[in-house]
Amino acid sequence: MASHTPTTKEQARALLENLPDDATWDDIVYELAARRSIELGLADAEQGRVTDARAVRRELRLRT
């Protein structure tokens, strides 16, 4: 049997259910934005669109 991949709406609903009852709109927006940012980063990593941290530090002329 194939496993069910939750829809975006189902994932958002689960995220909301896990927030405390006194969560503010700002809390909700933050959690949604953080989740989206993480998903985009993971997709980039899966596609090889990453840069080594040492290379970034060199480019920005930061100490290694």
C-alpha positions in Angstrom: 0.0 0.0 0.0 1.3 3.4 -0.9 2.0 5.9 1.9 0.0 9.0 2.0 1.9 12.3 1.5 0.2 15.0 3.4 -1.0 18.0 1.4 0.2 21.5 2.1 -3.2 22.2 3.7 -2.9 19.1 5.9 0.6 20.1 7.0 -0.5 23.7 7.8 -3.4 22.3 9.8 -1.0 20.1 11.8 1.3 23.0 12.4 -1.6 25.1 13.7 -2.8 22.2 16.0 0.7 22.0 17.5 0.8 25.7 18.5 -0.3 26.7 22.0 -3.9 27.9 22.3 -2.7 31.4 23.1 -0.6 31.7 19.9 -0.7 35.1 18.2 -1.1 35.8 14.5 2.6 36.7 14.6 3.4 33.3 16.0 1.4 31.6 13.2 3.0 33.7 10.4 6.5 33.0 11.9 6.0 29.2 12.0 4.6 29.1 8.5 7.5 31.2 7.1 10.1 29.2 9.0 8.6 25.9 7.7 8.6 27.3 4.1 12.2 28.4 4.4 13.3 25.0 5.7 11.5 23.3 2.9 13.1 25.5 0.3 16.6 24.9 1.8 16.1 21.2 1.8 14.9 21.2 -1.8 18.0 23.2 -2.7 20.2 20.8 -0.9 18.6 17.8 -2.7 19.3 19.5 -6.0 22.9 20.3 -5.1 22.3 24.0 -5.0 24.5 24.5 -2.0 27.7 26.3 -1.2 30.3 25.1 1.2 30.4 27.2 4.4 34.2 27.7 4.0 33.7 29.1 0.5 31.1 31.5 1.8 33.4 32.6 4.6 36.3 33.1 2.1 34.1 35.1 -0.2 32.9 37.3 2.7 36.4 37.6 4.0 35.5 36.2 7.4 37.8 34.3 9.6 37.7 30.5 9.2 
